Amino acid sequence: MGLQTRHWDRLGNGGLTFTELGFGTAPLGNLYKAISDDEARATLDASWEGGVRYFDTAPLYGLGLSETRLNSFLRDKQRDSYILSSKVGRLIEYCSLEHRAGVGKWFDVPQRRENFDYTYDGVMRSFEHSFSRLGVDRIDILYVHDLCAFSHGSKVASDMRVEEFFGGRGYDAMISLRDQRVIKAIGGGVNEWEVCQALAERGDFDLFLLAGRYTLLEQKALDSFLPLCEARGIGIITGGPYNSGILATGAKPGSFYNYGPAPQEIIERVNAIEEVCTGHGVRMVDAAFQFPLLHPAHVAVIPGGQGVAEMAGNLQAAKADIPKSLWLDLKDAGLMREDAPT
């Protein structure tokens, strides 16, 4: 059985056809550990052979390494056979060794620092640099990256960056690129649905890549953001469907939730969810992958994959058969919101 696809065409320009499983390429930037070029290529090859045709990257990932690794992989692929997204908001610049960004997060990466820049010039320069690193003749989707409190340290700092994006005309640059049909869609790649909602209320956005905020563990986005997306025809891609791993690994010692050690209440909730899944003969990771796709605004889910085994697991999750009774039992147990679409 191949991967399912979803077509999105908010603007009437032919739209884009997503595979429900996409490839989030942050791990290809040597996130948390270094992998060789051969390992990175083997993972990408496994994804392609499994049917994946949506690839998301960003200048931040490996300080350019993720984009350059995609370059050689995509070079012999027919351009209309896949969707490619990248991001703007940071310029990746050469620096002295002591100023190299992401020490302890990105391993064996170029000697670069990140400079936030959400202005018109910053967006255009970032886009041009991504084109050079990727070596493609088209990028389909451009997301403004990390306009969130998680990335900037506070809501005040996040709000200032949002103002820079609109007041400094970074938003106008993205609209211009879309109007010229250089790209097909614009959006935001953010960790907080509240920021996505603020962007959607202020601008004309097509897609949001939302990390970890509509999952088996978190559904608050149903209050206002996801209904707004449905009303506007905005598509949603869920990144981080396993909330940093705990929904894939289960609540084991040292499990991670939202980039940190899982608190006790989350451990207990995950154990309860896993018990219901086991009762239905379903792997929790399969349910976690497929849950966001039950919402009509969603077009894809993009878990990361740092190796061939992880990619095989993602492909298995995308193709798993989940009985509807599982979702009903999770609701009956108070482990899922009653208004979550099933």
PyMOL commands that set and color helices and strands:
alter all, ss='L'
color gray80, all
select helices_A, chain A and resi 26-29+37-49+61-74+79-81+97-99+120-134+149-152+155-167+170-179+193-202+220-222+225-232+243-249+264-279+284-290+292-294+308-319+324-332
alter helices_A, ss='H'
color red, helices_A
select strands_A, chain A and resi 5-8+16-19+23-24+54-56+83-88+90-94+112-116+141-145+185-190+207-211+235-239+256-257+260-261+298-302
alter strands_A, ss='S'
color yellow, strands_A
deselect
rebuild
show_as cartoon
